Amino acid sequence: MSKSRRKIDDNRQLSIFQKLQELQELTKYAHQEGQLQVIDRLRRAIKAAIKSCPLSRHQIGGEMSHLLGETITKEMIDSWTRESDERNGRPGRHVPAEYLPAFCKVTADIGALQLLGQTAGAFVLEGPDALRSEIQKYDAEIIKLKEKKRKRLMFLREMEK
């Protein structure tokens, strides 16, 4: 009895073409005032990363401190996710950009970086996907070079006649 083949095509997963169209739609109105204000979405992305991470906020701060070489406390992480500051008249706290790579590495969630990249019109890919993309780029270069070589060989044949 043969094994049934599992269907790999998942309708929920976007193709690269669909993703590019989605990104183009998002950046279409990027020149409107306030369009790139992402603090609320960034706060939600950080909260989601913390929630999905098996580490506590104390542990996340400790691991980030180790990676950054400076102290990151639970209270600092709390201030990055707290919305009540603005409601109480205190200035809201934002996660410093230089902390985001360490945060993403510790929580194993790159959602915050993907959000910022997407807002700027770029893609942020995880290691294997980035390598696949780079390999694809090399394949395209190889195809172009082979085409140039083929044209030159044809030209050489014409010259030798």
C-alpha positions in Angstrom: 0.0 0.0 0.0 1.4 3.3 -1.0 1.6 6.3 1.4 -0.7 9.1 0.6 1.1 12.3 -0.1 0.3 15.2 2.1 -0.8 18.3 0.4 1.8 21.0 1.0 -0.3 23.8 -0.5 -1.8 25.7 2.4 -4.4 28.3 1.4 -3.5 30.4 4.5 0.1 30.9 3.4 0.6 33.7 1.0 2.8 33.4 -2.0 5.7 35.8 -2.4 3.7 37.6 -5.1 0.7 38.0 -2.8 3.0 39.3 0.0 4.6 41.8 -2.4 1.1 43.1 -3.4 0.1 43.4 0.3 3.3 45.3 1.0 2.7 47.6 -2.0 -0.8 48.3 -0.7 0.6 49.1 2.8 3.2 51.5 1.5 0.9 53.1 -1.1 -0.4 55.7 1.4 2.9 56.0 3.3 3.2 59.7 2.5 0.2 60.7 4.5 0.9 62.4 7.8 1.1 59.9 10.8 0.8 56.9 8.5 4.1 55.5 9.8 3.2 55.9 13.5 3.6 52.3 14.7 4.0 52.5 18.4 0.7 50.8 19.2 1.3 48.0 16.8 4.9 47.7 18.1 3.6 47.5 21.7 1.2 44.7 20.7 3.9 42.8 18.9 6.2 43.0 21.9 3.3 41.8 24.2 2.6 38.9 21.8 6.3 37.9 21.8 6.4 38.0 25.6 3.2 36.0 25.8 4.5 33.3 23.4 7.9 33.1 25.1 8.4 30.5 27.8 10.6 32.9 29.8 9.3 35.3 32.4 9.8 39.0 32.0 12.6 38.8 34.6 14.3 36.1 32.6 13.9 38.0 29.3 15.5 41.1 30.9 18.4 39.0 32.3 19.0 37.4 28.9 18.8 40.7 27.2 21.2 42.2 29.8 23.7 39.5 29.0 23.5 40.0 25.2 23.6 43.8 25.4 26.1 44.2 28.2 23.8 46.6 30.1 21.0 46.1 32.6 17.5 45.5 31.3 15.0 45.2 34.1 11.5 43.8 34.2 10.2 47.3 34.9 11.8 48.5 31.7 10.1 45.7 29.7 6.8 46.6 31.5 7.2 50.2 30.5 7.6 49.2 26.8 4.2 47.4 26.9 2.2 49.6 29.2 -0.4 51.9 27.7 -1.5 53.5 31.0 1.4 56.0 31.0 -0.2 58.1 28.3 -3.6 57.9 29.9 -2.2 59.1 33.2 -0.4 62.1 31.7 3.1 60.6 31.9 5.2 60.3 28.8 4.9 56.9 27.2 8.0 54.7 27.0 9.2 53.1 23.8 11.6 50.3 23.4 14.9 51.6 22.1 15.7 50.3 18.6 19.1 49.0 19.7 17.3 46.7 22.2 15.0 45.1 19.6 17.5 42.5 18.1 18.3 41.2 21.6 14.6 41.1 22.5 13.8 39.2 19.4 16.7 36.8 19.9 15.7 36.1 23.6 12.0 35.7 22.8 12.6 33.8 19.6 10.0 36.0 17.9 10.9 38.5 15.1 7.5 40.0 14.9 8.6 43.4 16.1 11.4 43.6 13.6 9.1 42.4 10.8 6.6 45.1 11.7 9.2 47.8 11.5 10.6 46.4 8.3 7.2 46.1 6.7 6.3 49.7 7.6 9.5 50.9 5.9 8.8 48.8 2.8 11.3 46.0 3.5 11.0 42.3 4.4 12.6 40.8 7.5 13.3 37.1 7.0 14.4 34.5 9.4 17.8 32.8 8.8 16.7 29.9 6.5 14.3 32.1 4.5 16.9 34.8 4.1 19.3 32.1 2.8 16.7 30.8 0.4 16.1 34.3 -0.9 19.9 34.8 -1.4 20.2 31.5 -3.2 17.3 32.5 -5.4 19.1 35.8 -6.2 22.3 33.8 -7.1 20.2 31.5 -9.4 18.8 34.6 -11.2 22.3 36.0 -11.7 23.5 32.6 -13.1 20.6 32.6 -15.6 21.5 36.1 -16.7 25.2 35.2 -17.1 24.3 32.1 -19.0 22.2 34.2 -21.4 25.0 36.6 -21.9 27.4 33.7 -22.6 24.9 32.2 -25.1 24.6 35.5 -26.9 28.4 35.9 -27.1 28.8 32.4 -28.4 26.3 33.0 -31.1 28.1 36.3 -32.0 31.4 34.4 -32.1 30.0 31.7 -34.4 28.7 34.5 -36.7 32.1 36.1 -36.8 33.9 32.9 -37.6 31.7 32.1 -40.7 
